[in-house]
Amino acid sequence: MRKEQRHKGWNEIKTNDSWAIFKIMGEFVNGFEKMSKIGPCVSIFGSARTKPDHRYYKLTEQVAQTIVEAGYGVITGGGPGIMEAGNKGAHLGGGTSVGLNIDLPFEQHDNPYIDSDKSLDFDYFFVRKVMFVKYSQGFVVMPGGFGTLDELFEAMTLIQTHKSERFPIILVGKDFWTGLMDWIKKTLLDEFANISPKDLDLIHLVDTPEEVIDILDTFYKNSGLSPNF
């Protein structure tokens, strides 16, 4: 009897997996339709736990405002912390402010600085990640935790393997990121040769909003494009 119950339960799980395809398709269709209309944007990543009085929250506001004043929009994960600061800076600068929200227990809720017609909700991380990469002209990565590192390394992997177009990846906060970059260069590159020097070509380590814009504008000027695309 137990074996039959387990077999029945397993079949139900497999059936539910099949029907999940339609929900996944729905998220992709909704995302593609809305994101295709936003214009050129830069994604900002960072910790959801950063408080409004923290220096990196305030720096993110400045970075985001500078980005929109330069002609780009801003995309964030739509939640609190660094994400909120990014949307707030875009809002204060009068630019496009996009939020790609994900339903997470105890942490994620959308912030009030997202444009009302540019707030999207996702159940699946992988669908959300596609939207970030497909519709971003650059990644600005502020200090964060596992989720931030996940986005950073996925972008690096996609560019490395030519599964994505090349775009700038800008790490903001030398005091936070230098240790990681030193380890990548010393251990991954020099000691074990697990990556190539060119894999690091598009990664930039900066401290100021002005440096962020200089990198973005230089990259797209060299590509024959302007922020208005």
C-alpha positions in Angstrom: 0.0 0.0 0.0 2.8 2.4 0.9 4.5 1.7 -2.4 1.3 2.4 -4.3 0.8 5.6 -2.4 4.4 6.8 -3.1 4.0 5.9 -6.8 0.7 7.9 -7.0 2.3 10.8 -5.2 5.2 10.8 -7.6 2.9 10.8 -10.6 1.0 13.8 -9.2 4.3 15.7 -8.8 5.2 14.9 -12.4 1.8 16.1 -13.6 2.1 19.3 -11.6 5.6 19.9 -13.2 4.1 19.6 -16.6 1.3 22.1 -15.9 3.9 24.5 -14.5 5.2 25.0 -18.0 2.1 27.2 -18.8 2.8 29.5 -15.8 6.4 29.8 -16.8 5.4 30.7 -20.3 3.0 33.3 -19.0 5.8 34.9 -17.0 8.0 35.0 -20.0 5.3 36.5 -22.3 4.3 39.1 -19.8 7.9 40.0 -19.2 8.9 40.3 -22.8 5.9 42.4 -23.7 6.5 44.9 -20.9 10.3 45.0 -20.9 10.5 45.5 -24.7 8.9 48.9 -24.3 11.2 50.4 -21.5 14.1 51.6 -23.6 17.8 51.4 -22.7 18.3 50.6 -19.0 21.0 49.7 -16.6 20.4 47.1 -13.8 21.4 47.9 -10.3 22.0 45.0 -7.9 22.7 44.9 -4.2 21.5 43.8 -0.8 17.9 44.0 0.2 19.1 44.4 3.8 20.9 47.7 3.4 19.2 50.4 5.5 18.3 53.9 4.2 20.9 55.6 6.5 23.7 53.4 5.2 26.3 55.1 3.0 25.8 52.5 0.3 22.1 53.2 0.2 22.8 56.8 -0.3 25.6 56.1 -2.9 23.2 53.9 -4.8 20.6 56.8 -4.9 23.3 59.0 -6.4 24.5 56.4 -8.9 20.9 55.8 -10.1 20.1 59.5 -10.4 23.3 60.0 -12.4 22.4 57.1 -14.6 19.0 58.4 -15.6 20.3 62.0 -16.0 22.7 60.5 -18.6 19.8 59.1 -20.6 19.5 55.5 -19.3 16.7 54.0 -17.2 17.2 51.9 -14.1 16.1 48.3 -13.4 16.3 46.8 -10.0 14.9 43.7 -8.3 12.1 45.9 -7.0 12.5 45.2 -3.3 13.9 47.1 -0.3 17.5 48.1 0.5 19.8 48.8 -2.4 17.0 48.0 -4.8 14.8 50.7 -3.2 17.7 53.1 -3.4 18.2 52.5 -7.1 14.5 53.0 -7.9 14.4 56.1 -5.6 17.4 57.7 -7.4 15.8 57.0 -10.8 12.5 58.5 -9.6 14.2 61.6 -8.2 16.1 62.0 -11.5 12.9 61.8 -13.4 13.9 58.7 -15.3 12.6 55.3 -16.1 12.3 53.2 -12.9 11.7 49.5 -13.4 11.2 46.8 -10.7 11.3 43.1 -11.3 9.8 41.7 -8.1 10.1 38.2 -6.8 8.0 36.6 -4.1 10.3 35.7 -1.2 9.3 34.9 2.4 10.2 37.4 5.1 12.1 39.7 2.8 10.8 40.8 -0.5 8.2 43.5 -1.0 8.0 46.0 -3.8 9.2 49.5 -3.0 7.2 52.7 -3.7 9.7 54.2 -6.2 8.9 51.9 -9.2 6.9 53.4 -12.1 3.4 52.1 -11.8 3.4 50.7 -15.3 6.9 49.1 -14.9 6.5 46.9 -11.9 6.6 43.2 -12.8 6.0 40.2 -10.4 7.8 36.9 -10.9 7.6 33.5 -9.1 10.6 32.0 -10.9 14.1 33.4 -10.4 15.3 32.1 -13.8 12.6 34.0 -15.7 13.5 37.1 -13.8 17.2 36.7 -14.5 16.4 36.5 -18.3 14.7 39.9 -18.1 17.7 41.4 -16.3 20.2 40.2 -18.9 18.1 40.6 -22.0 17.0 44.2 -21.3 20.0 45.7 -19.6 22.8 47.7 -21.2 25.0 47.2 -18.2 25.1 45.8 -14.6 26.0 48.1 -11.7 26.7 45.8 -8.7 26.6 47.3 -5.2 27.5 45.4 -2.0 25.2 42.5 -1.4 24.9 38.9 -0.4 24.3 35.6 -2.1 21.7 36.9 -4.5 23.9 39.7 -5.6 26.9 37.4 -6.2 24.6 35.0 -8.1 23.6 37.8 -10.5 27.2 38.9 -10.9 28.7 35.5 -11.6 25.8 34.5 -13.9 26.4 37.6 -16.0 30.1 36.9 -16.1 29.5 33.3 -17.2 27.0 34.3 -19.9 29.5 36.8 -21.4 32.4 34.4 -21.0 30.5 31.6 -22.9 29.1 34.0 -25.5 25.5 33.2 -24.5 25.0 36.9 -24.0 26.0 40.1 -25.7 29.0 41.9 -24.0 28.0 44.7 -21.6 29.9 46.5 -18.8 29.8 45.0 -15.3 30.6 47.7 -12.8 31.4 46.9 -9.2 30.8 49.9 -6.9 32.6 50.0 -3.6 36.3 49.2 -3.7 36.4 48.4 0.0 33.8 45.8 -0.5 34.8 44.2 -3.8 38.6 44.4 -3.8 39.1 41.2 -1.8 36.9 39.2 -4.2 38.6 40.6 -7.3 42.1 39.9 -5.8 41.1 36.3 -5.2 39.7 36.0 -8.7 42.9 37.3 -10.3 45.3 35.5 -8.0 43.6 32.2 -7.6 41.3 31.6 -10.5 43.5 33.4 -13.1 47.2 33.2 -12.0 47.3 30.1 -9.8 44.9 27.7 -11.5 44.3 29.3 -14.9 40.6 28.5 -14.6 39.7 31.7 -16.4 41.4 33.8 -19.1 42.6 37.4 -18.7 40.0 38.6 -21.3 37.2 37.2 -19.1 37.9 40.2 -16.8 38.0 42.8 -19.5 34.5 44.1 -18.9 34.6 44.1 -15.1 35.3 47.5 -13.6 35.9 48.5 -9.9 34.9 52.0 -9.0 33.7 54.3 -6.1 31.8 57.1 -7.7 28.7 57.8 -9.8 30.9 59.7 -12.3 33.1 56.7 -12.9 30.0 54.5 -13.5 28.7 56.9 -16.3 32.2 57.3 -17.8 32.4 53.5 -18.2 28.9 53.2 -19.7 29.3 56.1 -22.1 32.7 55.0 -23.2 31.6 51.5 -23.9 28.6 52.5 -26.0 30.4 55.4 -27.7 33.0 52.8 -28.9 30.1 50.7 -30.1 28.6 53.6 -32.1 25.6 53.9 -29.8 24.3 56.6 -27.5 22.1 56.2 -24.3 19.0 56.9 -26.4 19.9 53.9 -28.7 
